[in-house]
Amino acid sequence: MKANTVIFVALLTLAGFGAGMIIGGRLASPRASTPAAAPAAHTPGHDMLPMAKARSPGGRPDAAEEPRESASPAETMAALQEAVRTSGSRSYRDLENLIQKINPSDIPQLLARVEKMSPASHKSRLRLRLLERWAEADAAAAMAYADGVAGYQNRQHAILRVLSGWAEADVAAAMAYADGVAGYQNRKQAILSVLSAWAEKDAEAASAWAQQLPAGELRKRALDGVSHELAQKNPEAAYALMTSSSAGEQRWDMVQRIFDAWARRDPATAAARAAQLSSARQRQQAYETIASQWVEQDPQAALAWAAGLPEGRDKISVSSTVIGQWAGSDPKSAAAYALSLPAGQLRNNSISSVASHWASTDLAGAVAWTQQLPEGPAKESALNSLTSQWALADPQAATAYAQSLPSGRSRENLLRNIGSQLAREARILSERAE
């Protein structure tokens, strides 16, 4: 399973815990994996589920043909422990490679060793990944083991991971099992776990199946989940899914993930589709997401797009985002561009955004640039945007500068912001010391 799908399943699991879901100890061993129809509640979409292949119960058709790993279980266990102790993307790849090479028949012995591991986080990570691998070959045995894991949350994680692995080998059988789980919350969480694994393999088919669900929380969560994978593979289809969903199903994170993935591949097309959104809030969110990606790829193209937007809030918001992020990599060019804009809110916001982003990489340079700005709303906004960083880095210099300003609102606001930031930092340090 890919890293992003593991994250998605984890988020679904946490959400299920918040709803009071208790799966562990209530699921029976998987039924034999005969060809399965779709869940009865979703009969309209049953023909979208792939039919299970004829084979022995609970296993992948070619499981018996998998070559045995040459390393002994003890050697494999040592390699797994080393991989799980290391952090970073390379360790994740190493662990996945090791897992895929394991003969499923060795997994019970490896799990017995894993249960003796410490710390608990390493034990849990290996247990889940081994169970997922085992489920691809023998779902019945893997589920029986997961159902016996100690601790409600550990058992819930284990059962959901088995369902994900089972879905890798046989979506129809895994979905039929999930649909038979007793209790609304339990059934919902099991279906979502299978659906996420299905979406990784065939996002369009999983999306089509999810759209056949009756209106309600399950459909909303299912559409949100499949949009994550669909956006990576087919942004146009993900956009169509989002715009065809009811307003209650169009979650803000669905908009963000679709346009983030789309802008990475084709920001111009993503921007054109975003302009067609009827919701002003969603359109602004999509624009800002696109701007963040586009400016990293081609700042000049992103600026040209922002400049061509109709006058109004969207243009101000997008331009500030583009110019601010540009300042993170090329502050002088971004500053010059911001100063070249005509007087008004767009110019003021852009100057403030430049100061804030510049300060994150070069505080002294940002302060010096801001101090030489002509007096007015733009300078006041820029000073306030970098106050928190300046006050923490050099509170005496920030305070002395504020006190040197002529009496008036700008001086009072700056001193107030510096005082608030220092008080907040003192409170945080005090709480940590307790």
C-alpha positions as CSV (number, residue, x, y, z in Angstrom):
1,M,0.0,0.0,0.0
2,K,1.3,3.5,-0.8
3,A,2.2,6.0,1.8
4,N,-0.7,8.3,1.0
5,T,-3.2,5.5,1.3
6,V,-1.7,4.5,4.6
7,I,-2.2,8.0,5.8
8,F,-5.8,8.1,4.5
9,V,-6.7,4.8,6.3
10,A,-5.1,6.2,9.5
11,L,-7.2,9.3,9.3
12,L,-10.4,7.2,8.7
13,T,-9.5,5.1,11.7
14,L,-9.0,8.1,14.0
15,A,-12.3,9.5,12.8
16,G,-13.9,6.2,13.6
17,F,-12.5,6.2,17.1
18,G,-14.0,9.7,17.7
19,A,-17.4,8.3,16.8
20,G,-17.0,5.6,19.4
21,M,-16.4,2.7,17.0
22,I,-15.6,-0.7,18.5
23,I,-14.7,-3.3,15.9
24,G,-12.3,-5.5,17.8
25,G,-13.8,-8.7,19.2
26,R,-16.9,-8.5,17.1
27,L,-15.8,-9.6,13.6
28,A,-15.8,-13.3,12.7
29,S,-13.3,-14.9,10.4
30,P,-13.7,-14.1,6.7
31,R,-16.1,-16.2,4.8
32,A,-14.8,-18.2,1.8
33,S,-13.9,-15.9,-1.1
34,T,-16.6,-17.0,-3.5
35,P,-17.7,-14.6,-6.2
36,A,-19.4,-11.8,-4.3
37,A,-22.1,-9.3,-5.2
38,A,-22.0,-5.7,-4.0
39,P,-23.4,-4.9,-0.6
40,A,-27.2,-5.3,-0.5
41,A,-27.7,-1.7,0.5
42,H,-26.0,-0.5,-2.7
43,T,-27.5,-2.9,-5.1
44,P,-27.6,-0.3,-8.0
45,G,-23.8,-0.4,-8.2
46,H,-23.2,-4.1,-7.8
47,D,-22.0,-4.6,-11.3
48,M,-19.2,-2.2,-10.7
49,L,-17.4,-4.5,-8.3
50,P,-14.9,-6.8,-9.9
51,M,-15.9,-10.5,-9.5
52,A,-13.7,-12.6,-7.2
53,K,-11.5,-15.1,-8.9
54,A,-12.1,-18.7,-8.4
55,R,-9.6,-20.0,-5.8
56,S,-9.1,-21.4,-2.4
57,P,-10.8,-19.4,0.4
58,G,-9.2,-16.3,1.7
59,G,-6.1,-16.2,-0.5
60,R,-4.6,-14.8,-3.6
61,P,-4.9,-17.2,-6.6
62,D,-1.1,-17.4,-7.1
63,A,-0.2,-17.4,-3.4
64,A,1.1,-21.0,-3.5
65,E,3.5,-20.1,-6.3
66,E,5.3,-17.3,-4.4
67,P,8.9,-18.2,-3.9
68,R,10.2,-18.6,-0.4
69,E,12.5,-15.9,0.8
70,S,16.0,-17.2,1.1
71,A,16.6,-15.5,4.5
72,S,15.6,-17.3,7.6
73,P,12.8,-15.8,9.7
74,A,15.4,-14.6,12.3
75,E,17.4,-12.9,9.6
76,T,14.3,-11.3,8.1
77,M,13.2,-10.1,11.6
78,A,16.5,-8.5,12.2
79,A,16.2,-6.6,8.8
80,L,12.7,-5.6,9.6
81,Q,13.7,-4.2,13.0
82,E,16.5,-2.2,11.4
83,A,14.2,-0.8,8.7
84,V,11.5,0.2,11.2
85,R,14.1,2.0,13.5
86,T,15.2,4.3,10.7
87,S,13.2,7.3,9.6
88,G,12.7,8.8,6.2
89,S,11.5,7.8,2.8
90,R,14.4,5.5,2.2
91,S,13.5,3.4,5.3
92,Y,9.9,3.2,4.2
93,R,11.0,1.9,0.8
94,D,13.4,-0.6,2.5
95,L,10.6,-1.8,4.8
96,E,8.2,-2.2,1.9
97,N,10.8,-4.2,-0.1
98,L,11.4,-6.5,2.8
99,I,7.7,-7.0,3.4
100,Q,7.0,-7.9,-0.3
101,K,9.8,-10.6,-0.2
102,I,8.4,-12.4,2.8
103,N,6.8,-15.7,2.2
104,P,3.3,-15.5,3.8
105,S,3.8,-18.9,5.5
106,D,6.6,-17.2,7.6
107,I,4.4,-14.4,8.8
108,P,2.9,-16.2,11.9
109,Q,6.4,-16.8,13.2
110,L,7.5,-13.3,12.4
111,L,4.4,-11.9,14.2
112,A,5.3,-13.9,17.3
113,R,8.7,-12.2,17.3
114,V,7.1,-8.8,16.7
115,E,4.8,-9.1,19.7
116,K,7.9,-9.2,21.9
117,M,9.3,-6.0,20.4
118,S,9.6,-2.6,22.0
119,P,8.9,0.3,21.7
120,A,5.2,-0.2,21.1
121,S,5.2,2.1,18.0
122,H,7.7,-0.1,16.2
123,K,5.7,-3.2,17.2
124,S,2.5,-1.7,16.0
125,R,4.0,-0.6,12.6
126,L,5.4,-4.0,11.8
127,R,2.3,-5.9,13.1
128,L,0.1,-3.8,10.8
129,R,2.2,-4.2,7.7
130,L,2.7,-7.9,8.2
131,L,-1.0,-8.4,8.7
132,E,-1.7,-6.5,5.5
133,R,0.8,-8.7,3.6
134,W,-0.7,-11.9,5.1
135,A,-4.2,-10.9,4.2
136,E,-3.2,-10.7,0.5
137,A,-2.5,-14.4,0.6
138,D,-4.7,-15.8,3.5
139,A,-7.4,-13.3,4.6
140,A,-9.1,-15.8,7.0
141,A,-5.9,-16.5,8.9
142,A,-4.9,-12.8,9.0
143,M,-8.4,-11.7,10.2
144,A,-8.4,-14.4,12.9
145,Y,-5.0,-13.1,14.2
146,A,-6.2,-9.5,14.0
147,D,-9.3,-10.3,16.0
148,G,-7.2,-11.6,18.8
149,V,-4.9,-8.6,19.1
150,A,-4.9,-7.1,22.6
151,G,-6.4,-3.6,23.2
152,Y,-9.4,-2.1,21.4
153,Q,-7.5,0.5,19.3
154,N,-4.7,-2.0,18.4
155,R,-7.4,-4.5,17.3
156,Q,-9.3,-1.9,15.3
157,H,-6.2,-0.9,13.5
158,A,-5.3,-4.5,12.8
159,I,-8.7,-5.5,11.5
160,L,-8.9,-2.4,9.2
161,R,-5.4,-3.2,7.8
162,V,-6.4,-6.8,7.1
163,L,-9.4,-5.5,5.2
164,S,-7.0,-3.3,3.1
165,G,-4.7,-6.1,2.3
166,W,-7.6,-8.4,1.5
167,A,-9.0,-5.8,-0.9
168,E,-5.6,-5.8,-2.7
169,A,-6.2,-9.5,-3.6
170,D,-10.0,-9.6,-3.9
171,V,-12.1,-6.3,-3.7
172,A,-15.4,-8.1,-4.1
173,A,-14.9,-10.5,-1.2
174,A,-13.4,-7.9,1.1
175,M,-16.3,-5.5,0.4
176,A,-18.9,-8.3,0.9
177,Y,-17.3,-9.0,4.3
178,A,-17.2,-5.3,5.3
179,D,-20.8,-4.9,4.3
180,G,-21.7,-7.8,6.7
181,V,-20.1,-6.2,9.8
182,A,-22.6,-5.5,12.5
183,G,-23.3,-2.0,13.7
184,Y,-23.5,1.2,11.5
185,Q,-20.2,2.7,12.6
186,N,-18.4,-0.6,12.4
187,R,-19.8,-1.3,8.9
188,K,-19.0,2.2,7.7
189,Q,-15.4,2.1,8.8
190,A,-14.9,-1.3,7.3
191,I,-16.3,-0.3,4.0
192,L,-14.2,2.9,3.9
193,S,-11.1,0.9,4.6
194,V,-11.8,-1.5,1.7
195,L,-12.7,1.4,-0.6
196,S,-9.5,3.3,0.0
197,A,-7.4,0.2,-1.0
198,W,-9.7,-0.2,-4.1
199,A,-9.3,3.5,-5.0
200,E,-5.5,3.0,-5.0
201,K,-5.8,0.2,-7.6
202,D,-8.7,1.6,-9.7
203,A,-9.8,5.1,-8.6
204,E,-12.4,5.5,-11.3
205,A,-14.1,2.2,-10.5
206,A,-14.1,2.9,-6.8
207,S,-15.4,6.4,-7.5
208,A,-18.3,5.1,-9.6
209,W,-19.2,2.6,-6.9
210,A,-19.1,5.2,-4.2
211,Q,-21.5,7.4,-6.2
212,Q,-24.1,4.6,-6.1
213,L,-24.3,4.8,-2.3
214,P,-27.4,6.3,-0.8
215,A,-27.2,9.9,0.4
216,G,-25.7,10.2,3.9
217,E,-22.5,10.2,5.9
218,L,-21.1,7.0,4.4
219,R,-21.5,8.4,0.9
220,K,-20.0,11.7,1.8
221,R,-16.9,10.1,3.5
222,A,-16.6,7.6,0.6
223,L,-16.6,10.3,-2.1
224,D,-14.1,12.4,-0.1
225,G,-11.8,9.4,0.2
226,V,-11.8,8.3,-3.4
227,S,-11.3,11.9,-4.6
228,H,-7.8,11.7,-3.0
229,E,-6.7,8.9,-5.3
230,L,-8.7,10.0,-8.2
231,A,-7.1,13.5,-8.2
232,Q,-3.7,11.9,-8.5
233,K,-4.6,9.8,-11.5
234,N,-7.4,11.7,-13.3
235,P,-8.0,15.3,-12.1
236,E,-10.7,15.9,-14.6
237,A,-12.7,13.0,-13.3
238,A,-12.1,14.1,-9.7
239,Y,-13.3,17.6,-10.6
240,A,-16.4,16.1,-12.2
241,L,-17.0,14.0,-9.1
242,M,-16.8,17.1,-6.9
243,T,-19.0,19.3,-9.0
244,S,-21.6,16.6,-9.3
245,S,-21.8,16.1,-5.6
246,S,-24.2,17.9,-3.4
247,A,-23.1,21.0,-1.5
248,G,-22.9,19.0,1.7
249,E,-20.6,16.5,0.2
250,Q,-18.1,19.1,-1.2
251,R,-15.7,19.3,1.7
252,W,-13.0,22.0,1.8
253,D,-10.3,19.3,1.8
254,M,-11.7,17.7,-1.3
255,V,-11.3,21.0,-3.1
256,Q,-7.8,21.4,-1.8
257,R,-6.5,18.0,-2.7
258,I,-8.0,17.9,-6.2
259,F,-6.6,21.3,-7.2
260,D,-3.3,20.6,-5.5
261,A,-2.8,17.4,-7.5
262,W,-4.0,19.1,-10.7
263,A,-1.8,22.2,-10.3
264,R,1.2,19.9,-10.0
265,R,0.5,18.5,-13.4
266,D,-1.2,21.3,-15.3
267,P,-1.7,24.5,-13.4
268,A,-3.2,26.4,-16.4
269,T,-6.0,23.9,-16.9
270,A,-6.6,23.7,-13.1
271,A,-7.0,27.5,-13.0
272,A,-9.4,27.4,-15.9
273,R,-11.6,24.8,-14.1
274,A,-11.4,26.6,-10.8
275,A,-12.8,29.7,-12.5
276,Q,-15.9,27.7,-13.3
277,L,-16.7,26.9,-9.7
278,S,-20.0,28.5,-8.6
279,S,-19.1,28.8,-5.0
280,A,-17.0,31.9,-4.3
281,R,-15.5,30.2,-1.2
282,Q,-14.4,27.1,-3.1
283,R,-13.1,29.2,-6.0
284,Q,-10.9,31.3,-3.7
285,Q,-9.7,28.1,-2.0
286,A,-8.9,26.5,-5.3
287,Y,-7.2,29.6,-6.6
288,E,-4.9,29.8,-3.5
289,T,-4.0,26.1,-3.8
290,I,-3.1,26.5,-7.5
291,A,-1.1,29.7,-6.8
292,S,1.0,27.9,-4.2
293,Q,1.9,25.2,-6.6
294,W,2.3,27.3,-9.7
295,V,4.6,29.9,-8.2
296,E,7.0,27.1,-7.3
297,Q,7.1,25.8,-10.9
298,D,7.0,29.1,-12.8
299,P,6.7,32.4,-10.8
300,Q,6.3,34.6,-14.0
301,A,3.5,32.4,-15.4
302,A,1.8,32.4,-12.0
303,L,2.1,36.2,-11.8
304,A,0.6,36.6,-15.3
305,W,-2.3,34.4,-14.3
306,A,-2.9,36.4,-11.1
307,A,-2.7,39.7,-13.0
308,G,-5.3,38.6,-15.5
309,L,-7.9,37.7,-12.9
310,P,-11.0,40.0,-12.7
311,E,-10.6,42.8,-10.2
312,G,-11.8,41.9,-6.7
313,R,-11.1,39.7,-3.7
314,D,-9.9,36.6,-5.7
315,K,-7.3,38.7,-7.5
316,I,-6.0,40.3,-4.3
317,S,-5.8,37.0,-2.5
318,V,-4.1,35.1,-5.3
319,S,-1.7,37.9,-6.1
320,S,-0.6,38.2,-2.4
321,T,-0.1,34.4,-2.3
322,V,2.0,34.3,-5.4
323,I,4.1,37.4,-4.6
324,G,4.6,36.2,-1.0
325,Q,5.8,32.8,-1.9
326,W,8.0,34.2,-4.6
327,A,9.6,36.3,-1.9
328,G,10.6,33.2,-0.1
329,S,13.0,32.3,-3.0
330,D,13.7,35.7,-4.6
331,P,12.8,38.4,-2.1
332,K,14.3,41.3,-4.0
333,S,12.5,40.5,-7.3
334,A,9.2,40.0,-5.4
335,A,9.7,43.2,-3.5
336,A,10.3,45.2,-6.7
337,Y,7.2,43.7,-8.3
338,A,5.1,44.5,-5.3
339,L,6.3,48.1,-5.2
340,S,5.5,48.5,-8.9
341,L,1.8,47.8,-8.4
342,P,-0.6,50.7,-8.4
343,A,-1.7,52.1,-5.0
344,G,-4.5,50.2,-3.3
345,Q,-5.3,47.1,-1.3
346,L,-3.6,44.8,-3.7
347,R,-0.3,46.7,-3.4
348,N,-0.6,46.9,0.4
349,N,-1.4,43.2,0.8
350,S,1.4,42.2,-1.5
351,I,4.0,44.4,0.3
352,S,2.9,42.9,3.6
353,S,3.2,39.3,2.2
354,V,6.7,40.0,0.9
355,A,7.8,41.3,4.3
356,S,6.4,38.2,6.1
357,H,7.9,35.6,3.7
358,W,11.2,37.5,3.4
359,A,11.5,37.6,7.2
360,S,11.2,33.8,7.3
361,T,14.5,33.4,5.4
362,D,16.3,36.7,6.1
363,L,14.9,38.7,9.0
364,A,17.5,41.4,8.9
365,G,17.0,42.0,5.1
366,A,13.2,42.1,5.6
367,V,13.4,44.6,8.4
368,A,15.8,46.8,6.5
369,W,13.6,46.8,3.4
370,T,10.4,47.5,5.4
371,Q,12.0,50.3,7.4
372,Q,12.9,52.3,4.2
373,L,9.3,52.0,2.8
374,P,7.5,55.3,2.5
375,E,5.1,56.0,5.4
376,G,1.6,54.8,4.9
377,P,-0.7,51.8,5.2
378,A,1.6,49.5,3.2
379,K,4.5,50.1,5.6
380,E,2.3,49.7,8.7
381,S,0.9,46.4,7.4
382,A,4.4,45.2,6.5
383,L,5.8,46.0,9.9
384,N,2.9,44.2,11.6
385,S,3.4,41.1,9.4
386,L,7.0,40.6,10.6
387,T,6.5,41.8,14.2
388,S,6.3,38.3,15.7
389,Q,9.5,37.1,14.1
390,W,11.4,40.3,14.9
391,A,10.2,40.4,18.5
392,L,11.4,36.9,19.2
393,A,14.7,37.3,17.4
394,D,15.6,40.7,18.8
395,P,13.0,42.2,21.2
396,Q,15.1,45.1,22.2
397,A,15.7,46.3,18.6
398,A,12.1,45.8,17.7
399,T,10.9,47.7,20.7
400,A,13.5,50.5,20.2
401,Y,12.4,50.9,16.6
402,A,8.7,51.1,17.6
403,Q,9.4,53.7,20.2
404,S,11.3,55.8,17.7
405,L,8.2,56.2,15.6
406,P,6.2,59.4,15.9
407,S,3.2,59.2,18.2
408,G,0.1,57.8,16.5
409,R,-1.7,54.7,15.6
410,S,1.2,53.0,13.8
411,R,3.5,53.3,16.8
412,E,0.8,52.1,19.2
413,N,-0.1,49.1,17.1
414,L,3.5,48.0,16.6
415,L,4.2,48.3,20.4
416,R,1.0,46.4,21.2
417,N,1.9,43.6,18.8
418,I,5.4,43.3,20.1
419,G,4.1,43.2,23.7
420,S,1.5,40.6,22.8
421,Q,4.1,38.4,21.1
422,L,6.6,38.6,24.0
423,A,3.8,37.8,26.5
424,R,2.6,34.8,24.5
425,E,6.2,33.5,24.3
426,A,6.7,33.9,28.0
427,R,3.5,32.1,28.7
428,I,4.5,29.2,26.5
429,L,7.9,28.9,28.2
430,S,6.2,29.0,31.6
431,E,3.8,26.2,30.7
432,R,6.7,24.1,29.4
433,A,8.6,24.6,32.6
434,E,5.7,23.4,34.8
